[in-house]
Structure formats: structure tokens, C-alpha cells
Amino acid sequence: MNRIVVIVSEPKSLATTRGHFLLALRVAGYDVHAAAPFDEMTVRWLTENGIRFHHLPMARAAVGPIGDAILALRLYRKLRELRPQVVLTCAIKPIVYGIPVALIARVPRRHALITGLGYAFTDHHKSLRWRIINAVARLLYAASLRGATTVTFQNEDDRDDFRRLGLLGRTPASVVNGSGVDLDRFKVAPLPEEPRFLMIARLLRDKGLAEYLGAARLVKAVRPEARFDLVGDTDPNPAGFPVSEVEAAVADGTVRYHRAVEDVRRVIADSRIYVLPSYREGTSRSVLEAMAMGRPVITTDAPGCRAPIIAGVNGLLVPVGATTPLAEAMIHLIDNPDEANCMARNSRSIAEQRYDIRKVTAHMMEIIETGQQAAE
């Protein structure tokens, strides 16, 4: 029986984002193991579904030579103990440490899944701190990905940027349609008639929080009936957005802040238009979930954000970091409800055609099983 070890830095993603794929691996006959920081609910879900969990302490946002050396050593010992045929790494730290360690541990197939480039590639203001982090990230990616059997991206822009920057070497690269969306779980919900906007994101500057709050203020000045909701927890990332700014927007009536929500279907169903003014994504899961539930989307014309959107068909695209165009797009959909209704229907149709989680999982299985570059 083939054994696969999936290494992630965010344990909850194993049950949420990767759950369907892990179960498909089990059905295909793999002995599936997961290595990640500990999370009680995730461990329970994995155990109930016959997937072995291995605790791997990993600070997602911290970098330290001693701690990272200990991480690499622990991972090496675990891979030598398990002797898998396949390793799949997701996110920057599992990739830059997991791929070289798997190579040293003589794992035959070493796959990297790049679900987004994060702060290291998306600081809109190009600060000195960002330039240093970007340079280090590029060096680490270039060194690790040359040891990968395949690299999989969630949008073509990321793949093309990595090729242009010379980070892939000769490693085959594939593109899948994000992590997919469960169309049976995220069913179409009736659109409220009231102009209710929703954004779901961790509190990070590069998610476009400042633009969302700024646009909400502009819109409410001329369309006071509009409502704006924000869902998402704080984040230790260097690009963290101050919760005090969100609280100020709550205090002045601009936005309703719900923090983290276990099941986002309720808040999506309560919204009319989904908004994500992010600077860059892999492919946003929240956008796909909103599309599956039949919501028009306003997002940025940026890598990973524009991928699921056909401008004027199922949503609108606005420039990155621009508050006024975002507000104008919101007002346009308030003032043109029939157009918004049509976009809502098209969103569901596009989700069914391109982002059905069963199709995305089948594509990932093909990549894992063959180790060959998927058709581009």
C-alpha cells in the first residue's frame, strides 16, 4: 500500500480545505498520514476517517534558525520512521523545509502545493521589510522547489511568476482550480433584496481591509440603506490589520464585525454581494463558496482574485488598493439589481463548471498518482 504524508502549517485546513482530497486518497488505497501543529477538532476528524495524525510543532508566521532546524530534524526523523512513497507539502514553511527533508529522507515523490504567495509576495507598498522578506522567500523557494517532483499552483499568474523569477528550475508545474468547493454543502440561497455586502477574510492588510472599510464609508454616505458585514479573525502575520481600526468602523456604524464564524453559510446566505478586495490570492475559497451559493462577486483584478470572475458576467473587477472604484462598483450593483441577480445565477453556473470539488480532487489525484505535469 502506498503511504502519503501531507504536511501543512494550518491544521484546520486538513479537515476543511483538504478534507475531500484526503478522503479520496483513502478510497484510492493510500495509507494517509498528516503532519501539522496540534488542533483537537482536526485530530478527532482525522482519526474518525482513518487518517493518522502526527504532531509537528510549527510557528506559521515566525522564522528562527534554531526552531526551524529543530522542525527539520523532527520532520526528517518522522519521514524515516514512516518511509512514505509520497509527500505533499502545502504553504511556504512546509514546502521550504519539507521538500528538502523529504529528498534527504529518500521519499520517491515530493509534491509542493502552492495555495497562495502570502505577505512575502503581496505587500502593495513594497516596504524595506517586505523587500527583505521577499528576497529570502525567493531564495528558499528556489532552493526547495528544485527538489520537488512536481509543483502545483492554484492560478496561472503564480505559476508564470515563479517561472519568470527562475524559482522552478526544471520541475514540472501544474495549475488546478483552487481547492474547489463542495456544491452539495454550499447550496444556492435566495438573494436578499436589501443591499447587504459581505467580506470574509483574516485581518490582514493585503486582504484589502482598509479598502473595504473605506469603500463602505463612501457608499453609506450616498446609499445609507447599505449594510456591510465583516467575518474573520486576527492574524499574527507581519501584514496584520489593526483590530482597533475595525472596532472604530463598528463604533461609527460603518460595518458589523462577526470575528471568526464556524459555518460561513449563514453569513453568505444573509448577504447579497460578496466582496474581496485582496491584493493577491491562490484562489480564494470564500469567493468560491459565495459563488456556489449564488452571489455576485466584487474583487480585484489581481492574481488569484480574477481567476473565478468573468467581468460583467458573474462579478466586477476593480484595481488593487483603490477605494473609490470599489465603492463605485458597490453602488453600481445596488442601483442595478437585475444585473446583480443575473450575476448571481452565473456565479453558481461557473462554480459547477470549473470549481466542483470533485473535479478539483480528481485533478489533484492525477497529479499525485502520475507525478507528471498536468495539461496546461
C-alpha positions as CSV (number, residue, x, y, z in Angstrom):
1,M,0.0,0.0,0.0
2,N,1.3,3.4,-0.9
3,R,1.8,5.7,2.0
4,I,1.4,9.5,1.7
5,V,2.3,12.2,4.3
6,V,0.5,15.5,3.9
7,I,2.4,18.3,5.7
8,V,0.6,21.6,6.5
9,S,1.2,24.6,8.8
10,E,-2.5,25.3,9.4
11,P,-4.1,22.1,10.9
12,K,-7.7,23.1,10.4
13,S,-7.2,23.1,6.7
14,L,-6.8,19.3,6.8
15,A,-10.5,18.9,7.6
16,T,-11.8,21.9,5.8
17,T,-9.8,22.7,2.7
18,R,-8.1,19.4,2.2
19,G,-10.7,17.0,3.7
20,H,-12.3,15.9,0.4
21,F,-8.9,15.2,-1.1
22,L,-7.6,13.2,1.9
23,L,-10.7,11.0,1.8
24,A,-10.2,10.4,-1.9
25,L,-6.7,9.3,-1.2
26,R,-8.1,6.8,1.3
27,V,-10.6,5.5,-1.2
28,A,-7.8,5.1,-3.7
29,G,-6.0,2.8,-1.3
30,Y,-3.4,5.1,0.2
31,D,-2.3,4.9,3.8
32,V,-2.8,8.6,4.6
33,H,-0.8,10.4,7.3
34,A,-1.0,14.1,8.2
35,A,1.7,16.2,9.9
36,A,0.8,19.5,11.4
37,P,0.5,21.5,14.6
38,F,-2.0,20.1,17.0
39,D,-5.7,21.0,16.8
40,E,-8.1,18.9,18.8
41,M,-11.1,19.1,16.5
42,T,-8.9,18.3,13.4
43,V,-7.3,15.3,15.1
44,R,-10.7,14.0,16.0
45,W,-11.9,14.3,12.4
46,L,-8.8,12.7,11.0
47,T,-9.0,9.8,13.4
48,E,-12.7,9.2,12.7
49,N,-11.8,9.0,9.0
50,G,-8.8,6.6,9.3
51,I,-6.1,9.2,8.8
52,R,-3.1,9.1,11.1
53,F,-2.1,12.4,12.7
54,H,1.5,13.3,13.7
55,H,2.1,16.4,15.8
56,L,4.6,18.7,14.2
57,P,5.1,22.0,16.1
58,M,5.4,24.8,13.6
59,A,5.0,28.5,14.1
60,R,3.4,29.6,10.8
61,A,4.4,33.3,11.0
62,A,7.7,33.0,12.9
63,V,11.2,32.4,11.5
64,G,14.1,31.4,13.7
65,P,17.1,29.3,12.8
66,I,17.1,27.2,15.9
67,G,13.4,26.5,15.9
68,D,13.4,25.8,12.2
69,A,16.4,23.5,12.5
70,I,14.5,21.5,15.2
71,L,11.5,21.4,12.9
72,A,13.5,20.0,10.0
73,L,15.1,17.4,12.3
74,R,11.8,16.3,13.7
75,L,10.4,16.0,10.2
76,Y,13.3,14.0,8.9
77,R,13.0,11.5,11.8
78,K,9.3,11.2,11.1
79,L,9.8,10.6,7.4
80,R,12.5,8.0,8.1
81,E,10.1,6.3,10.5
82,L,7.1,6.2,8.2
83,R,9.0,5.7,4.9
84,P,6.3,7.1,2.7
85,Q,6.3,6.9,-1.1
86,V,4.7,10.3,-1.4
87,V,5.0,13.6,0.5
88,L,2.7,16.5,-0.2
89,T,3.6,19.9,1.3
90,C,1.2,22.9,1.5
91,A,2.2,26.5,2.4
92,I,5.6,28.1,2.5
93,K,7.2,26.7,5.6
94,P,6.1,23.0,4.9
95,I,7.4,23.5,1.3
96,V,10.8,25.1,2.0
97,Y,11.6,22.6,4.8
98,G,9.5,19.6,3.8
99,I,10.7,19.2,0.2
100,P,14.5,19.2,1.0
101,V,14.0,17.0,4.1
102,A,11.9,14.5,2.0
103,L,14.6,14.5,-0.6
104,I,17.3,13.7,2.1
105,A,14.9,11.1,3.6
106,R,14.7,9.5,0.1
107,V,11.0,9.9,-0.4
108,P,10.4,9.0,-4.1
109,R,7.7,11.5,-4.9
110,R,7.8,15.0,-3.4
111,H,4.9,17.4,-4.3
112,A,4.6,21.0,-3.5
113,L,1.1,22.7,-3.5
114,I,1.3,26.5,-3.5
115,T,-2.1,27.7,-2.5
116,G,-1.1,31.4,-2.4
117,L,2.0,33.5,-2.0
118,G,1.1,35.5,1.1
119,Y,2.8,38.6,2.5
120,A,6.2,37.6,1.1
121,F,4.9,38.4,-2.4
122,T,2.0,40.8,-1.9
123,D,3.0,43.9,0.0
124,H,1.3,46.6,-2.1
125,H,3.6,49.3,-0.8
126,K,7.0,47.5,-1.3
127,S,8.4,48.5,2.1
128,L,12.0,47.7,3.0
129,R,10.9,45.0,5.4
130,W,8.9,43.4,2.6
131,R,11.8,43.6,0.2
132,I,14.0,41.6,2.6
133,I,11.3,39.0,3.3
134,N,10.6,38.7,-0.5
135,A,14.3,38.1,-1.3
136,V,14.5,35.5,1.5
137,A,11.3,33.8,0.3
138,R,12.5,33.6,-3.3
139,L,15.8,32.1,-2.2
140,L,14.1,29.5,-0.1
141,Y,11.5,28.6,-2.8
142,A,14.2,28.3,-5.4
143,A,16.3,26.0,-3.3
144,S,13.4,23.8,-2.2
145,L,11.4,23.5,-5.4
146,R,14.3,22.1,-7.3
147,G,14.0,19.1,-5.2
148,A,10.3,18.6,-5.9
149,T,8.8,16.0,-8.2
150,T,6.0,18.4,-9.2
151,V,4.8,21.8,-8.2
152,T,1.1,22.7,-8.3
153,F,-0.4,26.2,-8.3
154,Q,-3.9,27.4,-7.9
155,N,-3.7,30.1,-10.6
156,E,-1.7,30.7,-13.7
157,D,-0.3,34.0,-12.6
158,D,1.5,32.4,-9.7
159,R,3.0,29.7,-11.9
160,D,4.1,32.2,-14.5
161,D,5.7,34.5,-11.9
162,F,7.6,31.6,-10.5
163,R,8.8,30.6,-13.9
164,R,9.8,34.2,-14.7
165,L,11.7,34.5,-11.5
166,G,13.5,31.3,-12.1
167,L,12.2,29.6,-9.0
168,L,11.1,26.3,-10.6
169,G,14.2,25.2,-12.4
170,R,13.2,22.2,-14.4
171,T,10.5,21.0,-12.0
172,P,7.1,20.3,-13.8
173,A,4.4,22.8,-12.8
174,S,0.6,22.3,-12.9
175,V,-2.4,24.5,-12.2
176,V,-5.6,23.4,-10.5
177,N,-8.8,25.4,-10.0
178,G,-8.2,26.3,-6.4
179,S,-9.2,23.9,-3.6
180,G,-12.7,23.5,-5.1
181,V,-16.0,24.0,-3.4
182,D,-18.5,21.4,-2.1
183,L,-21.6,22.2,-4.2
184,D,-23.8,19.9,-2.1
185,R,-22.8,21.7,1.1
186,F,-22.8,25.2,-0.4
187,K,-26.2,25.3,-2.0
188,V,-27.9,28.3,-3.7
189,A,-29.6,30.6,-1.2
190,P,-32.2,33.2,-2.1
191,L,-30.8,36.7,-2.6
192,P,-32.0,39.3,-0.1
193,E,-33.4,42.4,-1.7
194,E,-31.6,44.7,0.6
195,P,-28.0,45.8,-0.4
196,R,-26.0,43.6,2.0
197,F,-22.3,43.3,1.4
198,L,-20.0,40.7,3.0
199,M,-16.3,40.2,3.2
200,I,-14.7,37.1,4.8
201,A,-11.0,37.3,5.5
202,R,-8.4,37.2,8.2
203,L,-7.5,40.6,9.4
204,L,-4.6,41.3,7.0
205,R,-3.8,44.5,5.1
206,D,-3.2,42.6,1.9
207,K,-6.8,41.2,2.0
208,G,-7.9,44.8,1.3
209,L,-9.4,45.6,4.7
210,A,-8.6,49.3,4.5
211,E,-10.2,49.5,1.1
212,Y,-13.3,47.6,2.2
213,L,-13.9,49.9,5.2
214,G,-13.1,53.0,3.2
215,A,-15.5,52.0,0.4
216,A,-18.2,51.2,2.9
217,R,-18.0,54.7,4.3
218,L,-18.2,56.2,0.8
219,V,-21.2,54.0,-0.1
220,K,-23.1,54.6,3.2
221,A,-22.7,58.4,2.6
222,V,-24.9,58.2,-0.5
223,R,-26.7,54.9,0.0
224,P,-27.4,54.8,3.8
225,E,-29.5,51.7,3.5
226,A,-26.5,49.6,2.5
227,R,-25.1,47.1,5.1
228,F,-21.6,45.9,5.4
229,D,-20.5,42.7,7.3
230,L,-17.0,41.5,8.0
231,V,-16.1,38.0,9.1
232,G,-12.6,36.9,10.1
233,D,-10.2,36.5,12.9
234,T,-6.9,38.3,13.7
235,D,-3.6,37.0,12.4
236,P,0.0,37.2,13.6
237,N,1.3,37.8,10.1
238,P,3.5,40.9,9.6
239,A,0.8,42.3,7.4
240,G,-1.8,42.1,10.2
241,F,-4.5,44.7,10.1
242,P,-5.2,46.5,13.5
243,V,-8.4,45.3,15.1
244,S,-8.7,48.8,16.6
245,E,-9.5,50.1,13.1
246,V,-12.2,47.5,12.6
247,E,-13.6,48.4,16.0
248,A,-13.7,52.1,15.1
249,A,-15.6,51.2,12.0
250,V,-18.1,49.2,14.1
251,A,-18.4,52.1,16.5
252,D,-19.3,54.6,13.8
253,G,-21.8,52.3,12.2
254,T,-19.8,51.5,9.1
255,V,-19.5,47.8,9.5
256,R,-20.8,44.8,11.5
257,Y,-17.9,42.7,12.7
258,H,-18.5,39.0,13.4
259,R,-14.9,37.8,14.1
260,A,-14.5,34.1,13.2
261,V,-17.6,32.0,12.2
262,E,-17.5,28.2,12.3
263,D,-20.0,27.9,9.4
264,V,-19.9,30.7,6.9
265,R,-23.0,29.5,5.0
266,R,-25.3,31.5,7.3
267,V,-23.5,34.8,6.7
268,I,-23.2,34.2,3.0
269,A,-26.9,33.4,2.8
270,D,-27.6,36.7,4.7
271,S,-25.6,38.7,2.1
272,R,-26.5,39.9,-1.4
273,I,-23.0,40.7,-2.8
274,Y,-19.7,39.2,-1.8
275,V,-16.6,41.5,-1.7
276,L,-12.9,40.6,-1.6
277,P,-10.5,43.5,-2.4
278,S,-7.4,41.3,-1.8
279,Y,-4.0,42.2,-3.3
280,R,-3.3,38.6,-4.3
281,E,-4.7,35.1,-3.7
282,G,-4.1,31.5,-4.6
283,T,-7.8,31.1,-5.4
284,S,-10.0,32.4,-2.6
285,R,-12.1,29.6,-1.0
286,S,-14.5,32.2,0.3
287,V,-15.1,33.6,-3.2
288,L,-15.8,30.0,-4.5
289,E,-18.2,29.4,-1.6
290,A,-20.0,32.7,-2.3
291,M,-20.3,31.8,-6.0
292,A,-21.6,28.3,-5.2
293,M,-24.4,29.9,-3.0
294,G,-25.3,32.2,-5.9
295,R,-23.6,35.5,-5.1
296,P,-22.2,38.1,-7.4
297,V,-18.6,39.0,-6.5
298,I,-16.6,42.2,-6.5
299,T,-12.9,41.6,-6.3
300,T,-9.6,42.9,-7.6
301,D,-8.0,42.5,-10.9
302,A,-5.1,40.7,-9.2
303,P,-3.5,37.2,-9.5
304,G,-5.8,34.5,-8.0
305,C,-8.7,37.0,-7.4
306,R,-9.7,37.5,-11.1
307,A,-9.4,33.8,-11.9
308,P,-13.0,32.8,-11.0
309,I,-14.6,36.0,-12.2
310,I,-15.7,36.9,-15.7
311,A,-16.1,40.6,-15.5
312,G,-19.7,41.7,-16.1
313,V,-20.8,38.1,-16.1
314,N,-20.6,36.9,-12.5
315,G,-19.0,39.9,-10.9
316,L,-16.9,43.1,-11.2
317,L,-13.2,43.6,-11.1
318,V,-11.6,46.7,-9.5
319,P,-8.0,47.9,-9.3
320,V,-5.8,46.7,-6.3
321,G,-5.6,49.2,-3.4
322,A,-8.2,51.6,-4.9
323,T,-11.1,52.6,-2.6
324,T,-13.2,54.8,-4.9
325,P,-13.5,52.3,-7.8
326,L,-14.5,49.7,-5.2
327,A,-17.2,51.9,-3.8
328,E,-18.4,52.7,-7.4
329,A,-18.7,49.0,-8.1
330,M,-20.8,48.5,-5.0
331,I,-23.1,51.4,-5.9
332,H,-23.4,50.0,-9.4
333,L,-24.8,46.7,-8.2
334,I,-27.1,48.4,-5.7
335,D,-28.5,50.5,-8.5
336,N,-28.8,47.7,-11.0
337,P,-30.5,44.8,-9.1
338,D,-31.4,42.9,-12.2
339,E,-27.8,42.8,-13.3
340,A,-26.8,41.6,-9.8
341,N,-29.4,38.8,-10.0
342,C,-28.1,37.7,-13.3
343,M,-24.5,37.6,-12.0
344,A,-25.7,35.5,-9.0
345,R,-27.1,32.8,-11.3
346,N,-23.9,32.9,-13.4
347,S,-21.7,32.5,-10.3
348,R,-23.4,29.2,-9.4
349,S,-23.0,28.0,-13.0
350,I,-19.3,28.8,-13.2
351,A,-18.8,27.1,-9.8
352,E,-20.4,24.0,-11.1
353,Q,-18.5,24.0,-14.4
354,R,-15.0,24.8,-13.1
355,Y,-14.7,24.6,-9.3
356,D,-16.7,21.5,-8.2
357,I,-14.5,19.9,-5.5
358,R,-14.9,16.5,-7.1
359,K,-13.3,17.8,-10.3
360,V,-10.5,19.5,-8.5
361,T,-9.8,16.5,-6.3
362,A,-9.7,14.2,-9.4
363,H,-7.2,16.6,-11.0
364,M,-5.0,16.5,-7.8
365,M,-5.2,12.8,-7.7
366,E,-4.0,12.6,-11.3
367,I,-1.0,14.8,-10.4
368,I,-0.2,12.8,-7.2
369,E,-0.6,9.4,-8.9
370,T,1.3,10.1,-12.1
371,G,3.8,12.6,-10.9
372,Q,3.6,14.2,-14.3
373,Q,2.7,17.7,-15.4
374,A,-1.0,18.1,-16.0
375,A,-2.2,19.7,-19.1
376,E,-1.8,23.4,-19.0
